[in-house]
């Protein structure tokens, strides 16, 4: 759970008086119990002509659920306008669950996958296995996954490195766009130096951006180059603080404290959405994903007003951000 005292001294009425009327109207509509009728908004995929749903479906949502649950989650997400689906071999059995569930909608979706392999042989093997499990003949986006050091980048781009396999697959029509995910500014800059990637998947949240000063240089560089900016951790609040582990944790698919109260979730999503970014991927729990989708469908993700920015600043300063730029 997020730290509750981040706006100590403000009454509930005081908080409400600071919130954007357009957001409050959407909030009340959601609380009425009437499902939003409009689909999730879409944004361009960077410099490409096609668009993605603003909220993406992280494959961890279907990790360790039954095939029937996976089919229900994916079917509902698609019906609500979610077109962007992202998964990786490192997400347990998520590929096995997502493949059959997504198959009925595959031709209308944007499917992204990843590899943590850094050599060509390993990347080719992992890609072929992902294609099989996901029951598809191509990926719309394939990414070098979890780039954490400059050495990672060097290995991927060395002769016989993973990029050779990825670019070969692109020529063969198995990959449409090429990107990477990173949790390190240094590694992300190194990757951007090496190749004209179509996208970057990167942690962009209020606590890390404001208090950790982590992300602005990557966002600026990617935006200036018109690359697609795909945001991770927009709903992440801080490093895990409850001391619980494994199944004892309420949100046991995250390694951090996620925001889970609607007003605070909306502030966080609105902050990241209007940096701006092209899409956001919520944490891997259906309940949190569902909240983000509902807010997007209800036109609740409006730009922050000045008072809301002060609230977000207070929230960020009260946190222990997941990432910070080293001094």
C-alpha positions, 0 to 999 in steps of 0.5 A, spaced: 500 500 500 502 507 498 504 511 504 497 514 506 500 520 509 503 524 503 498 530 504 498 530 511 493 536 513 489 536 508 481 534 509 478 529 504 474 535 502 480 539 501 483 534 496 477 534 492 477 541 491 484 541 488 482 536 483 480 537 476 472 538 475 473 533 468 477 528 472 471 528 478 466 528 473 469 521 470 470 519 477 463 520 479 461 516 473 465 510 474 463 510 482 456 510 479 457 503 477 455 504 469 461 501 465 464 506 460 462 506 453 467 508 449 474 505 448 481 506 451 484 512 447 489 511 442 496 514 440 501 514 435 506 509 436 512 514 435 513 516 428 509 510 425 503 511 422 499 506 426 496 507 433 496 503 440 491 503 446 494 508 451 493 503 456 497 496 454 496 489 457 502 487 461 503 479 460 504 478 467 496 479 468 495 472 466 501 469 469 499 463 473 491 464 472 487 459 469 486 458 461 479 460 462 481 466 466 486 468 461 481 468 455 476 472 460 481 478 461 484 478 454 477 478 451 474 484 456 481 488 455 480 487 447 472 489 447 474 495 452 479 498 446 486 495 449 490 493 442 497 493 445 499 487 449 506 486 452 509 479 454 516 476 455 519 469 456 521 471 463 514 472 466 513 465 468 507 462 464 504 468 461 506 466 454 503 460 454 496 463 457 496 469 453 497 466 446 491 462 446 487 468 449 489 473 444 489 468 438 482 470 436 484 478 436 491 477 434 490 480 427 487 487 430 492 487 436 499 490 437 503 484 440 510 486 443 515 480 446 522 481 448 529 477 449 534 477 455 539 473 451 545 477 449 547 472 443 544 471 436 543 463 437 540 464 444 536 470 442 533 466 435 532 460 440 528 464 445 524 468 439 522 462 436 519 459 442 515 465 443 512 465 437 510 458 438 507 459 445 504 466 443 501 462 436 503 467 432 508 468 425 510 475 427 511 480 433 509 487 432 515 489 436 521 485 439 525 488 444 532 487 447 529 486 454 532 489 461 538 492 459 541 494 465 549 495 463 553 498 458 556 491 458 549 488 456 549 493 450 556 491 448 554 484 448 548 485 444 551 489 439 557 485 438 559 480 432 554 474 434 550 478 438 542 478 439 541 484 435 544 480 429 538 475 430 533 480 431 535 484 425 535 478 421 528 476 423 526 483 421 528 482 414 524 475 414 518 479 416 518 476 423 519 482 427 516 489 424 519 494 429 525 493 434 525 496 441 528 495 448 527 496 455 531 498 460 531 500 468 538 504 467 539 511 464 546 509 462 544 503 459 539 506 455 543 512 452 548 507 450 543 503 446 540 509 443 547 511 441 548 504 437 541 503 433 535 507 431 530 503 435 523 504 434 521 504 441 524 504 448 520 501 454 522 505 460 520 506 468 517 513 468 513 515 474 512 521 478 516 519 484 522 517 480 522 523 475 521 528 481 524 525 487 529 521 483 530 525 477 530 519 473 528 519 466 528 526 464 534 525 459 531 519 456 524 521 455 527 528 452 532 524 447 527 519 445 522 524 444 526 528 440 528 522 435 520 521 435 521 514 438 515 511 441 516 512 449 512 506 452 512 507 460 513 502 465 511 503 473 507 509 472 503 506 478 509 504 482 509 508 488 516 506 492 520 500 494 516 495 498 515 497 505 511 492 508 516 487 509 511 481 507 513 476 502 511 472 497 503 470 497 503 474 503 503 480 499 496 483 497 500 485 490 504 479 490 506 480 482 509 487 484 516 488 487 514 495 489 508 498 493 503 500 487 498 505 488 491 502 488 487 508 490 483 511 485 485 518 486 492 517 487 492 512 481 489 517 476 494 523 479 500 518 477 497 516 470 495 523 468 502 525 470 506 520 466 501 520 460 502 528 459 510 527 459 507 525 454 508 518 453 505 513 447 502 508 452 503 506 459 503 499 462 500 498 469 502 493 474 500 485 473 494 485 477 487 485 473 484 489 479 490 495 477 489 494 470 482 494 470 482 501 474 487 504 469 483 502 463 476 504 466 480 511 468 482 511 460 475 510 458 472 515 462 476 521 459 479 521 466 486 522 464 486 529 463 492 534 464 494 536 471 492 543 473 497 547 478 494 544 484 494 537 482 501 538 480 503 540 487 499 534 490 503 529 485 510 533 488 508 532 495 506 524 493 513 524 490 517 527 495 514 522 501 516 516 497 522 512 496 523 512 489 525 505 485 530 509 481 534 515 482 539 518 478 546 518 481 549 524 483 
